[in-house]
Amino acid sequence: MKSKRKFWLLFPAFVSVLLFAFLPLIQIAIPTFKSPKGFLYLYTTFLKNTYNLQVIGRTFLIAIITMIVVLLLGIPISLWIARQNSKLRSVLTVLILFPMLTNAVVRNFAWIIILGHNGIINKALIDLHLISQPINILYTDTAIIIGSVYLFLPIMIISLVGSISELNIEVEEAACILGANPWINLIKITIPQLVSGILTGCILVFAGAMTAYTTPQILGGNKNLVMSTLIYQQAMTLGNWQTASVIAIILIVISALSMLSLKKASHMLDRRPDSNA
């Protein structure tokens, strides 16, 4: 009886996911296989184009770099926040989440002011006599990465703070007593216990960076297309919905395979004892 009750309770959610997630995806995918020249002709044609491969490579590279930078920044910040008292930790968490309450378009336009030729960064570098002329930061891959790191850093921090709060501080104290310095303690004791939180954060950040549209469009411009902006260009500018669907399916497949690889790598790195053993 209990199993049947659980089934009927989950049934509305299952139908909703099927109707509003999988069915539209199937409707997008079906036209991409309808070509008189072959079942996968549209995909092979797209992947044979050197420019398209460059866009795929740029998208993947930006997502990987963003994920790594966010992880490197997120771990120390999360450790510091998680080790504060409960009241201060709550305040810091709110401050971390506060930028997410602002529209992404507004935040990216703020980066235009910061990264532009007459922006804060260029003015500071010129005042410090580090450069003689403004450098081109805006409308480059670097600008997209900077904007993406700012956009997804709170997600990584929140994912890690929850995992760090559950750690047993006595294990780290025991390692210190036995002679482990702070770096060894962090690398060999703390981080291995955070694999699940790191995996969650990395998947969320990677998937978000791979599929982000607003940040690459505003900070990257039309010369530094990623897959999401290429989809928009094909669909809305050129009216080529079939090619846009092909790009969307390729993006979904690449994202899914990458996330599965991250999950497999985390299982290999996770040295915690299996609870089912």
Buried (B, 14 or more C-beta within 10 A) or exposed (E): EEEEEEEEEEEEEEEEEEEEEEEEEEEBBEEBBEBEEEEEBBBEBBEEEEEBEEBBEBBBEBBBBBBBBBBEBBBEBBBEBBEEEEEEBEEBBEEBEEBBEEEBEEBBEBBBEBBBEEBEBBEEBBEEEEEEEBBEBBBBBBBBBBBBBBBBBBBBBBBBBBBBBEBEEEEBEEBBEEEBEEEEBBEEBBBEBBBBBBBBBBBBBBBBBBBBBBBBBBBBBEEBBBBBBBBBBBBEEEEBBEBBBBBBBBBBEBBEEBBEEBEEEBEEEBEEEEEEE
